Amino acid sequence: MPQSRPTQDAFPTRAARAGLLAVLLAFGTGAAQAAGAAAIDSIDVVAIPAGEFTYQAAGEFLDQGRPVDAPRVQGRVEAGRAIMRRQVSQADFARCVQAGACKRLDKGFRDLDAPDLPAVGVSWADATAYAAWLSRETGQRWRLPVYAEWVRAAADRYREEGSLPSDPADPAVRWLAEYDREIARSQGRIKPAQPFGHFGVNALGVSDMGGNVWEWTDTCFASHSVGVLPLAPRENCGVRILAGAHIAAMADFIRDPRNGACSIGLPPANLGFRLVRDESGH
């Protein structure tokens, strides 16, 4: 008995197949966008306490050309500012890359999309691009914190640089003390970026402040001349202040200090970031 052949209608036309593919792609894209939007909407923040406080200033301080300890200065945080409870994750940053708003990270840091690990190998320029993208996506104003805001948010996890001995007649006294301090900092140091929560939370509930990820701030590096003949500070906004287990300064395009980047003191282990949201900017 001869078998019947399928009719032509059983085979979708090229146009029909294209339409079906478009529907499937649209569904997939829509699902991905919905997942991304849900992740963005779920950003957890902590209010930064408003008010005045004192902290050790960032930057370089010279007295007649010789390095001296940074002084304590008065800081103030205005009301209506909140900081991310955790750093921006690898998955967060990957969404910005997929949207074409962030530059792909260098080899060794790219194609990582873990939601429980901080994004590292990130420059100040990368972090700023992410903040601009997130602001567009949410309609809120996101930005890097200035150093004073980071200090206030770090609360009990903030650590000041200790005083170093010095002798105006013998600069080597301070140099040797700085060397000993850097050696002590390097002992027992954890280098790979750790999952969120590894370094605990501070008194405000902000996680991993002062852990092994140094966070970019928007504060420019400045050289201050103090003493008998103080001069106006010389700012260099091509170098930004990093906050972490200790303060650091780094050129704004550097992603990985291990590749020979110049920094003050022991180079940071990992460069990442978290953002501040201006509540009044909604």
Sequence and secondary structure as in RCSB ss.txt:
>XXXX:A:sequence
MPQSRPTQDAFPTRAARAGLLAVLLAFGTGAAQAAGAAAIDSIDVVAIPAGEFTYQAAGEFLDQGRPVDAPRVQG
RVEAGRAIMRRQVSQADFARCVQAGACKRLDKGFRDLDAPDLPAVGVSWADATAYAAWLSRETGQRWRLPVYAEW
VRAAADRYREEGSLPSDPADPAVRWLAEYDREIARSQGRIKPAQPFGHFGVNALGVSDMGGNVWEWTDTCFASHS
VGVLPLAPRENCGVRILAGAHIAAMADFIRDPRNGACSIGLPPANLGFRLVRDESGH
>XXXX:A:secstr
       GGGS  HHHHHHHHHHHHHHHHHHHHHHHHHHHHT  EEE   EEEEEE  SEEEETTEE    EEEE
EE SSEEEESS  BHHHHHHHHHTTSS    TTTTT   TTSB  S  HHHHHHHHHHHHHHHSSEEE   HHHH
HHHHGGG          TT THHHHHHHHHHHHHHHTT   S   TTTT B TTS BSTTSS EEEEEEEEEEEE
ESSS EEEEEEEEEEEEESSS EEEETT S GGGT   SSS  S EE   EEEGGG 
